[in-house]
């Protein structure tokens, strides 16, 4: 499924169920501290979603979705040290 399809399906779902929402159009941005003011919320109210690859042994790999507060820094190397 293409990204545009997912977006269209989400908007259609919200409309079908009469959910109130507002669209905030902005260019793609990977930094929460830049996007939060555009959305009108404090950085601490934002959420960062990061997909992490976790190796369990030599042949098993799992993918985990981590959601952290927007004002939190994530040390991606910390898991390697554990």
C-alpha positions as CSV (number, residue, x, y, z in Angstrom):
1,X,0.0,0.0,0.0
2,X,1.5,3.4,-1.0
3,X,1.8,6.2,1.5
4,X,-0.8,8.3,-0.4
5,X,-3.3,5.4,-0.1
6,X,-2.8,5.2,3.7
7,X,-3.3,9.0,4.0
8,X,-6.5,8.9,1.9
9,X,-7.8,5.9,3.8
10,X,-7.2,7.6,7.1
11,X,-9.0,10.8,6.0
12,X,-11.9,8.8,4.6
13,X,-12.1,6.9,8.0
14,X,-12.2,10.1,10.0
15,X,-14.8,11.6,7.7
16,X,-17.0,8.5,7.7
17,X,-17.0,8.5,11.5
18,X,-17.5,12.3,11.8
19,X,-14.3,12.7,13.8
20,X,-13.2,16.3,14.2
21,X,-9.7,17.0,13.1
22,X,-7.6,19.7,11.5
23,X,-4.9,19.3,8.8
24,X,-1.7,21.2,9.2
25,X,0.1,21.1,5.9
26,X,3.9,21.4,6.2
27,X,6.9,20.1,4.3
28,X,8.3,16.8,5.6
29,X,10.5,17.4,8.6
30,X,12.3,14.9,10.8
31,X,12.8,17.0,13.8
32,X,10.1,17.2,16.5
33,X,11.4,20.5,17.8
34,X,10.8,22.1,14.4
35,X,7.3,20.6,13.9
36,X,5.9,21.1,17.4
37,X,5.5,24.9,17.1
38,X,3.8,24.5,13.7
39,X,1.3,22.2,15.4
40,X,0.8,24.5,18.3
41,X,2.0,22.2,21.0
42,X,4.9,22.1,23.4
43,X,7.7,19.8,22.6
44,X,6.9,17.8,25.8
45,X,3.4,17.1,24.4
46,X,4.7,15.7,21.2
47,X,5.6,12.0,20.6
48,X,8.5,10.6,18.6
49,X,7.9,7.2,16.9
50,X,11.0,5.2,16.1
51,X,11.2,1.7,14.6
52,X,14.0,-0.3,16.1
53,X,15.6,-3.5,14.9
54,X,16.3,-5.9,17.7
55,X,18.5,-8.9,17.1
56,X,17.6,-11.8,19.3
57,X,20.4,-14.3,18.7
58,X,22.1,-14.7,15.4
59,X,19.1,-15.7,13.3
60,X,16.2,-13.9,14.8
61,X,15.4,-10.2,14.2
62,X,12.4,-8.4,15.6
63,X,11.2,-4.9,14.9
64,X,9.8,-2.8,17.7
65,X,8.0,0.5,17.6
66,X,9.2,2.8,20.4
67,X,7.1,5.9,21.2
68,X,8.9,8.5,23.4
69,X,8.1,12.0,24.5
70,X,9.1,14.7,22.0
71,X,11.6,16.3,24.4
72,X,13.4,13.1,25.0
73,X,16.7,12.2,23.3
74,X,17.1,8.5,22.3
75,X,20.5,6.9,22.6
76,X,20.3,4.3,19.9
77,X,23.6,2.8,21.0
78,X,22.5,2.2,24.6
79,X,20.8,-1.1,23.6
80,X,24.0,-2.4,22.1
81,X,25.8,-1.9,25.4
82,X,23.3,-4.0,27.3
